Amino acid sequence: MMNQTKVALIGAGKIGSMIVELLLSTEDYQVTVFDSDEAQFDRLPSLPRLTTLCIDVSDEEALASALKGHFAVLSATPFFLTRHVAKAAVMAGVHYLDLTEDVQSTEYVKSLAAESKATMIPQCGLAPGFISIVANDVGKRFDELDTIRMCVGALPQYPSNSLNYNLTWSTDGVINEYCEPCIAVKNGEHTIVPPLEHLEHFSLDGINYESFNTSGGLGTLAESLEGKIKNLSYQTIRYPGHRDIMKTLLQDLQLRDHRELLKRVFENALPATLQDVVLIFVTVSGMKDGQLFQETYANKIYSQEINGRFHSAIQITTAASICAVLDLLRAGELPPQGFVCQEEITLNQFLTNRFGRYYQAEKAVGIAA
């Protein structure tokens, strides 16, 4: 058995507290949680092998000094702090993992990887993250790829407002993915498409949903499949009607230019909930044995009790994903240095990991033709 591994976690919010619970439910990790807001530590469970440190995360030199002696740093902070944490990780010579959906932040992390003495693995969450692992795994079963459509949503089980939405994740992250340009592949060419467009409707288990373009969920998959696929897209799943209201708020009322105001409105008016469901829907088509063929992966993961505490599905899936990647890195199953894409991890590696197993929900539809 390996000795206990000391890791640093930046951010003591909803996802950060879940990461702490998962890592410390094993005997293999010690965790130091860093946050600039000391009050955030109150949400953390009282567990052995947990220490906290109040620090200005944007102070790269101070953060780098505090990171020394840790095996890795996990960033669960808002996307606009990603660059500071990544730079501090390189300065400290420790492995780096994050949950960002922000495209520009990921490009910055990738640029740092060339000078890092350790491994840089951004986008280790649900989407981007697990969704790319699934899409790449299904895609490998085809002789020739035509189209991959990736859809993910974290939704309240019991919607009660006109947006049909509750705050289950980072408010900054949601607004960012609704506002920033989206990467896609169309007819074999990389392209940029606008967010909130390409509205589609579908049903799963008798429930109606809509999906539309949002930024960041594609991760690095477009680069990894360059020259190998005709069409590749990522969309967010919501209940019908959500997209139209968001377009009114962000575009007609121009709140995309006043994100802090919109954030305050959301956090004042939309209650949080732990009773959510995560939907994962990937459809791949292409040639297999001389025939045009399609395979679909569909999965629903619900909120549940873990270690005597009830957690939302988005907390569980996001935290379990980055913990699984950390576990694989610790076990030597991932490169010890350089930039690592999510799609370099196999689906079997992920799902057989003790943290990745949280994705093996009872209601998983699985792979179907």
C-alpha positions, 0 to 999 in steps of 0.5 A: 500500500502506498503511503498517504499522499498530501494534496492541496485543494483550492476552494472550500465551496460546494464542490471543494467540500465534496472533494474533501469528503471523497478523498478523506473517506480513504486512508490514502490522502492528507488534504490542505484546503486553501481559500481566501475566505476563512468563513468558507472553511465552516462548510467543511466536514470535521475529518482527520488529516484535514488542515486549512489555510486562509490565503490570497489565491491570486498571490502566486508567489505566496501560493507557490510557497504554500504548495511546496511539499504537496503531491498535487494541487486541485483547483475548485475555484471560479474560472477567473482564478485558474491562471493564478493557481496553475502558475503557482503549481508550476512555480512549486513543481507540483502536479496540477488538476482543475475543473474549469470550463473556460477555454482561454484558461485551459489554453493558458494551462496548456502553455504552462505545461511545457515549462512544468516539471509535473503534470498539468491536467485541466478540465477534470470535471463532468463536462468538460471531463468525463463527457470527453472520456465517454465520447472518445471511448465510443468513437474508438469502436468505429472504423470511420467517424462521422458525428459525435454529439455530446450533451450534459445537464445538471437539473432539479428533479422538481423544477418550480420556477419559469426557468425550470432551474435551480442553482446546483453549480457555480453561478460564475461558471453557468453564466460564463458558459452561456456567454462565451463562444463555443468550439465545434467541428462542422464538415471537418473544419474547426469553427466557432459557434455562438452560445444559446443557439442550435436549439434541439429537443429530445426525450429520455425516459418519457421526459422532454428536454431541450439542448443548446450550444454552451462554451467549454464542454468540448474540452480538447476533444476537437484537437484530439480528433482533428482530421478524424471526424466530420461533425463534433458538438457539445450542448447543455441540457435543460428543461424546455423554455429555459434557453429562451428566457436566458437569451432574453436576459443575456442578449435582449437585456444585455446582462452578458455585459453585467455578469456580476449583476446577473449573478446577484439576481440569480443567487437572490432569486434561484434557490439551491437544491440537493435534489438534482439529476445529472444527465449524460447523453452522447451519440456517435455515428460513423462507419463500422464494418462497411455500414453506417452505424450509431451508438448512444451512451445515456446515463442519469445520476441522482443525488444520494447519501454518502458517508451519512451526508446527502449530496447533490448529483452535480457535487458527486459527479464533479468531485468524483471525476477529479478525484478519480483522475488524481487517483490514476495520477497517483497510481502511475497510470497517467504521465508524470509530466506534461499536458494530459487531455481527458480523452487520454484516460480510458472509460474502463480506467475511469469507471473501475476507479474507486471514485469513478464508480459513482458514475455507475448509477443504477439507472444507467442506460448504458451503451445501446445501438 
